[in-house]
Amino acid sequence: MINKEKVRVLMKAQGIGTQTELAEKMHITKNQLSVLLSPKFDPIKANTRLLCNLLKVEIKDIIREKPENMYLEFDDLEEETKPSKSLTDRYIDIRNVVPDKKYNVVELFAGAGGLALGLELAGFYSLGLVEVDKYACKTLRENRPNWNVIQEDIIKVTEKGIKTYLPEPNAEVDLLSGGFPCQAFSFAGNKLGLNDVRGTMFYYYAKALEELKPKMFLAENVRGLVNHDDGKTLSTMISVFSEIGYTVSWEVLRAVNYHVSQKRERLVMVGIRNDLVGTINYKFPEPYGYILPLRDVLKDTPKSEGTKYPDSKRKVLEMVPPGGYWRDLPEDIAKEYMGKSYYSGGGRTGMARRLSWDEPSLTLTCSPAQKQTERCHPDETRPFNVREYARIQSFPDSWRFNCSVNNAYKQIGNAVPVNMAEAVGRSIIRSLNLLNS
């Protein structure tokens, strides 16, 4: 990566006062120079030689050494989301973990089955999956005819009692799992108990937890929940879990660390029932130690349907190279394409973004052609098709989505990456196995 401070010193020595002046001397646009000086820049590009020739230096004089931590090798892998050295005691290698016995799981807000399938691969047996969306339920039933898919509103399920929907109402539940939709809370008082979250989807997750009293629970959500309302929302959730009788650990995990070619981040909360604390403990799954580029997961992807870009967007994206985004466009086209966003702050690296074979995908959205979050194919000027989308979310090719193309994108985009779910599942099984040791 180019060291901007060194460049500034050399510019001053050459009598070049501004980046605009430097861009003019290099006969490139200011946008192109910004790309050149970006920490995401690949120094092998031809403009690097042009810069070095103009400043009369060698490449080694203006680049930083490669970071030792491999998790900084790709752009958009923020330092603060990786396990810090002070937290290494909270992580453990789980790749060889297998269940000592049959462990039962009940899942809420099951969606298209990314989390459920991952937990199955880890070794869990499903007692029931609650999901209100009829298309997602169809996906679950078609792929796992033996699963007990409960197509019902979570409000009705918790009012009636979730046990009444299970084939064995008195069966021991080892794990309650699910990713509840996040809603803002209004605080009723200082207790921060169940009454404070009544009417939210989290409330119904908590009510199911209170009824089932499983040994452990798994709740996942968006990373933004960590800082929502200055952390009060997350604190409220933990207080509610504590009130019900659970000790909670949480962490922001990155899918890219668990054999998923995607930079998706999720907040993962795992709870242990208080009477078991001391007998068992929980540690998050240790990163596998490598990062999977897109070329390794999209080999020989089955043909499938997919959406297309409008002609106006396609013409713009055709100008963007693999791994590039709006800064690679001519300045006048970038301004026209981005509108007011051109003048806003932040990197806006998702706009007019074409992905590269040599890096993981950015987080997949539910609509791959929507403006400002483009995920363009590395070679072809189109969004990823449905099966490519599923591969990036680590669904097997055998997992079918017999619905409209738009609904398939929605189901896949909302899912927990299967391989990430499996890693978390194995970390929970490791804890449950301690009860049998």
C-alpha positions in Angstrom: 0.0 0.0 0.0 1.2 3.5 -0.8 2.2 5.6 2.2 0.4 9.0 1.6 2.6 10.8 4.1 5.7 9.8 2.2 4.1 11.0 -1.0 3.3 14.4 0.5 6.9 14.8 1.6 8.1 13.9 -1.9 5.5 16.2 -3.5 6.8 19.1 -1.4 10.4 18.3 -2.5 9.3 18.5 -6.1 7.4 21.7 -5.6 4.0 20.1 -6.1 1.5 21.7 -3.7 -1.8 19.8 -4.1 -3.1 16.5 -5.3 -5.0 18.3 -8.1 -1.7 19.7 -9.4 -0.1 16.2 -9.1 -2.9 14.7 -11.0 -2.5 17.3 -13.8 1.2 16.6 -14.1 0.5 12.9 -14.3 -2.2 13.6 -17.0 -4.8 11.7 -15.0 -8.0 12.7 -13.3 -8.2 13.6 -9.6 -10.4 10.5 -9.1 -7.8 8.3 -10.6 -5.1 9.8 -8.3 -7.4 9.2 -5.3 -7.6 5.5 -6.3 -3.8 5.5 -6.6 -3.3 6.8 -3.1 -6.0 4.7 -1.6 -5.0 2.0 0.9 -6.9 -0.4 -1.3 -4.7 0.3 -4.3 -2.8 -2.5 -6.1 0.7 -1.1 -6.6 1.3 -3.3 -9.7 -1.0 -1.0 -11.8 0.8 1.0 -14.5 0.1 4.4 -12.8 2.4 3.4 -10.0 5.4 3.5 -12.3 4.2 6.9 -13.6 4.0 8.2 -10.0 7.5 6.9 -9.2 9.0 8.4 -12.3 7.5 11.8 -11.6 8.6 11.8 -8.0 12.0 10.2 -8.9 11.8 7.4 -6.5 11.4 3.6 -6.5 8.2 1.7 -5.5 9.8 0.5 -2.3 10.2 4.1 -1.2 6.5 4.9 -1.1 4.8 1.6 -0.1 4.2 0.1 3.3 5.3 -3.4 4.2 2.5 -6.0 4.0 0.8 -6.4 7.3 1.6 -9.5 9.2 -2.1 -10.2 10.0 -3.6 -11.9 7.0 -7.0 -10.6 7.9 -6.0 -7.2 6.6 -5.0 -8.6 3.2 -8.3 -7.7 1.6 -10.0 -4.3 1.6 -13.0 -3.7 3.9 -11.7 -6.0 6.6 -11.8 -3.6 9.5 -9.2 -4.1 12.3 -11.7 -3.6 15.1 -13.9 -6.6 14.0 -11.2 -9.2 14.3 -10.5 -11.0 17.5 -8.0 -9.0 19.5 -5.1 -10.7 21.2 -6.6 -9.9 24.5 -9.7 -12.0 23.6 -7.9 -15.1 22.3 -9.1 -17.0 25.3 -12.7 -16.5 24.0 -11.9 -18.4 20.8 -11.2 -22.1 20.1 -10.5 -24.4 17.1 -13.8 -26.2 16.4 -13.2 -27.9 13.1 -12.8 -31.4 14.6 -15.8 -31.1 17.0 -18.5 -33.7 16.7 -21.5 -34.3 18.9 -21.2 -36.8 21.7 -25.0 -37.4 21.5 -28.1 -36.3 19.8 -28.7 -32.6 20.4 -32.1 -31.0 19.7 -32.6 -27.4 18.3 -35.7 -25.3 17.8 -35.3 -22.3 15.4 -37.2 -19.1 15.1 -37.3 -16.8 12.1 -35.8 -19.6 10.0 -36.0 -17.9 6.6 -34.5 -20.0 3.8 -32.6 -22.3 6.1 -29.0 -21.0 6.1 -28.7 -21.1 9.9 -30.7 -24.3 10.2 -28.6 -26.1 7.5 -25.4 -25.0 9.1 -26.5 -26.3 12.5 -27.6 -29.6 10.9 -24.1 -29.9 9.4 -22.6 -29.2 12.8 -24.7 -32.1 14.2 -28.0 -30.7 15.5 -31.4 -32.4 15.1 -34.2 -30.0 14.3 -37.4 -30.3 16.4 -39.1 -27.4 14.6 -38.5 -24.2 12.6 -40.8 -21.2 12.9 -41.2 -19.0 9.8 -44.1 -16.9 8.6 -43.0 -16.3 5.0 -44.8 -18.8 2.7 -42.0 -18.8 0.1 -39.3 -19.4 2.6 -41.4 -22.2 4.1 -41.7 -23.8 0.7 -37.9 -23.7 0.4 -37.5 -25.4 3.8 -40.0 -28.1 3.0 -38.7 -28.9 -0.5 -35.2 -29.2 0.7 -35.9 -31.0 4.0 -39.3 -32.8 3.8 -38.7 -34.3 7.3 -38.3 -31.0 9.0 -41.1 -29.7 11.1 -41.7 -26.4 9.4 -44.1 -24.3 11.4 -45.6 -21.7 9.0 -47.0 -19.3 11.5 -46.7 -15.8 12.9 -44.3 -15.8 15.9 -46.8 -13.8 17.9 -49.4 -16.5 17.6 -46.8 -19.2 18.3 -45.6 -17.7 21.6 -49.2 -16.9 22.7 -50.3 -20.5 22.1 -47.0 -21.9 23.4 -44.2 -23.1 21.2 -44.2 -26.5 22.8 -47.6 -27.3 21.3 -46.1 -27.0 17.8 -43.4 -29.6 18.5 -43.8 -33.3 17.7 -42.5 -34.1 21.2 -43.7 -31.3 23.5 -41.8 -32.6 26.4 -38.6 -33.3 24.5 -35.4 -31.7 26.0 -34.3 -28.7 23.9 -30.6 -28.2 23.9 -30.5 -25.1 21.8 -32.9 -22.3 20.7 -31.6 -20.5 17.7 -32.7 -17.6 15.4 -32.0 -14.2 14.0 -34.9 -12.0 15.1 -35.6 -8.7 13.1 -34.1 -5.8 14.9 -36.4 -3.0 16.0 -35.8 0.1 18.1 -36.8 -0.2 21.7 -38.6 2.4 23.8 -37.4 2.3 27.4 -40.2 2.0 29.9 -37.9 2.2 33.0 -34.6 1.3 34.5 -35.3 -2.4 35.0 -34.7 -3.1 31.3 -36.7 -6.3 31.5 -39.2 -8.0 29.2 -41.7 -5.2 29.5 -39.2 -2.8 27.9 -39.1 -4.8 24.7 -42.8 -5.8 24.4 -44.1 -5.6 20.9 -40.7 -6.2 19.2 -39.6 -9.4 17.5 -36.9 -9.7 20.2 -39.7 -9.9 22.8 -41.1 -13.0 21.1 -37.7 -14.7 20.9 -37.3 -14.0 24.6 -40.8 -15.4 25.4 -39.9 -18.6 23.5 -36.6 -18.8 25.4 -38.5 -18.4 28.7 -40.9 -21.2 27.8 -38.4 -23.7 26.4 -35.5 -23.0 28.8 -33.0 -24.8 26.6 -29.5 -25.5 27.8 -28.1 -22.8 25.4 -29.4 -20.3 22.9 -28.0 -18.7 19.8 -29.2 -15.3 18.6 -27.7 -13.5 15.6 -28.3 -10.0 14.2 -26.7 -7.2 12.3 -23.4 -5.7 13.4 -25.0 -2.3 13.8 -26.9 -3.5 16.9 -23.7 -3.2 18.9 -23.8 0.6 18.7 -27.6 1.1 18.3 -28.8 3.9 20.6 -25.3 4.1 22.1 -25.3 0.5 23.0 -28.6 0.6 25.0 -30.4 -1.8 22.7 -27.8 -4.5 23.1 -27.6 -3.9 26.9 -31.4 -4.3 27.1 -31.3 -7.6 25.3 -28.6 -8.9 27.6 -30.5 -7.7 30.6 -33.6 -9.6 29.4 -31.6 -12.8 28.8 -30.1 -12.4 32.3 -33.6 -11.9 33.8 -34.8 -15.2 32.1 -31.8 -17.0 33.6 -28.9 -17.0 31.1 -25.3 -15.9 31.0 -24.5 -14.3 27.7 -21.3 -13.9 25.5 -21.4 -11.9 22.3 -19.0 -11.1 19.5 -19.1 -9.7 16.0 -18.0 -12.5 13.7 -16.9 -12.2 10.1 -18.1 -14.8 7.6 -14.9 -14.6 5.6 -13.1 -16.3 8.5 -15.2 -19.4 8.2 -14.8 -20.7 4.6 -17.3 -18.1 3.2 -16.2 -15.9 0.3 -18.0 -12.9 1.6 -17.2 -9.9 3.9 -20.5 -10.3 5.9 -20.4 -9.4 9.6 -23.0 -10.6 12.1 -23.4 -10.0 15.8 -23.6 -13.4 17.5 -24.9 -13.9 21.0 -24.7 -17.2 22.8 -26.2 -17.9 26.2 -25.8 -20.7 28.7 -28.5 -21.4 31.2 -27.3 -20.3 34.6 -27.5 -23.7 36.3 -25.0 -25.0 33.8 -22.5 -22.2 34.1 -19.4 -23.6 35.8 -20.1 -27.1 34.4 -19.7 -25.9 30.8 -18.3 -22.8 29.1 -18.5 -21.2 25.7 -15.8 -20.0 23.3 -16.4 -18.6 19.8 -15.1 -20.5 16.8 -11.5 -19.6 16.0 -11.0 -18.2 12.4 -9.8 -20.9 10.1 -6.7 -19.0 9.1 -7.3 -18.3 5.4 -9.5 -16.2 3.2 -11.4 -17.7 0.2 -11.4 -15.6 -3.0 -14.4 -15.7 -5.3 -12.6 -17.7 -7.9 -12.5 -20.6 -5.5 -16.2 -20.7 -4.8 -17.7 -19.9 -8.2 -15.9 -22.6 -10.3 -18.4 -24.5 -12.5 -21.4 -22.8 -10.9 -24.6 -24.4 -12.4 -26.5 -22.1 -14.8 -29.5 -20.3 -13.4 -31.6 -17.3 -13.8 -30.6 -13.9 -12.7 -31.6 -10.2 -13.0 -30.0 -7.7 -15.4 -28.8 -4.1 -15.1 -30.7 -1.4 -16.9 -28.8 -0.2 -20.0 -27.8 3.1 -18.4 -26.2 1.3 -15.4 -24.6 -1.4 -17.6 -22.9 1.2 -19.8 -21.4 2.8 -16.6 -20.3 -0.4 -15.1 -18.6 -1.5 -18.3 -16.0 1.2 -17.6 -15.1 -0.2 -14.2 -12.3 -2.7 -13.9 -12.4 -5.8 -11.7 -12.0 -4.7 -8.1 -12.8 -1.2 -9.0 -15.7 1.2 -8.2 -16.9 4.7 -8.9 -13.5 6.3 -8.5 -12.3 4.4 -11.6 -14.9 6.3 -13.7 -14.2 9.5 -15.6 -15.1 12.4 -13.3 -18.0 13.7 -15.3 -19.6 10.2 -15.5 -19.1 9.6 -11.8 -20.8 12.9 -11.0 -23.7 12.1 -13.2 -24.1 8.5 -12.0 -23.8 9.3 -8.3 -25.8 12.5 -8.1 -25.7 14.1 -4.6 -23.8 11.0 -3.3 -20.7 12.2 -5.2 -20.4 15.1 -2.7 -21.2 13.1 0.5 -18.6 11.8 2.9 -17.2 8.3 3.2 -15.7 6.0 0.7 -19.0 4.8 -0.8 -17.0 1.7 -2.1 -20.2 -0.2 -2.9 -21.2 2.3 -5.6 -20.5 1.1 -9.2 -18.6 -1.7 -7.7 -17.2 -4.6 -9.8 -15.9 -7.4 -7.7 -12.6 -9.2 -8.3 -11.9 -12.9 -8.6 -9.0 -12.5 -6.2 -11.1 -11.2 -3.2 -14.2 -12.2 -1.3 -17.6 -10.6 -2.2 -18.9 -7.6 -0.4 -22.0 -8.4 1.7 -24.7 -9.6 -0.6 -28.0 -7.6 -0.5 -31.5 -8.8 -1.1 -31.6 -7.0 -4.5 -28.4 -7.2 -6.5 -29.2 -4.6 -9.0 -30.2 -1.8 -6.6 -28.4 1.5 -6.8 -25.5 2.3 -4.6 -24.8 -1.4 -3.6 -23.7 -2.9 -6.9 -22.1 -6.3 -6.8 -21.1 -6.6 -10.5 -19.6 -9.9 -11.8 -15.8 -9.7 -12.2 -15.9 -10.4 -16.0 -19.4 -9.9 -17.2 -21.4 -6.7 -16.7 -24.3 -8.2 -14.8 -25.2 -9.1 -11.2 -24.5 -12.5 -9.9 -27.2 -15.0 -10.8 -29.2 -17.0 -8.3 -26.9 -20.0 -8.0 -23.8 -17.7 -7.8 -25.6 -15.8 -5.0 -26.2 -19.1 -3.2 -22.6 -20.3 -3.7 -21.3 -17.0 -2.1 -23.7 -17.6 0.9 -22.2 -21.2 1.0 -25.5 -23.0 0.2 -24.9 -26.3 -1.6 -26.0 -26.5 -5.2 -28.6 -29.1 -4.2 -30.4 -26.5 -2.1 -33.3 -25.4 -4.3 -35.1 -22.1 -4.5 -38.3 -22.8 -6.5 -39.7 -19.3 -6.5 -39.4 -16.1 -8.5 -35.9 -14.8 -9.2 -36.5 -11.7 -7.0 -37.8 -13.8 -4.1 -34.8 -16.2 -4.4 -32.4 -13.2 -4.2 -34.3 -12.0 -1.1 -34.2 -15.4 0.6 -30.5 -15.9 -0.1 -29.5 -12.4 0.8 -31.3 -12.6 4.1 -29.7 -15.9 5.1 -26.9 -16.7 7.5 -24.0 -18.1 5.5 -24.2 -21.8 5.9 -20.5 -22.4 6.6 -20.4 -19.7 9.2 -23.5 -21.2 10.9 -21.8 -24.6 10.9 -18.8 -23.1 12.6 -20.9 -21.4 15.3 -22.9 -24.7 15.7 -19.8 -26.7 16.3 -18.6 -24.2 18.9 -21.9 -24.7 20.7 -21.7 -28.5 20.4 -18.3 -28.3 22.0 -19.9 -26.7 25.0 -22.7 -29.2 25.2 -20.2 -32.0 25.0 -18.7 -30.8 28.2 -21.8 -32.0 30.0 -21.0 -35.6 29.0 -17.3 -35.5 29.9 
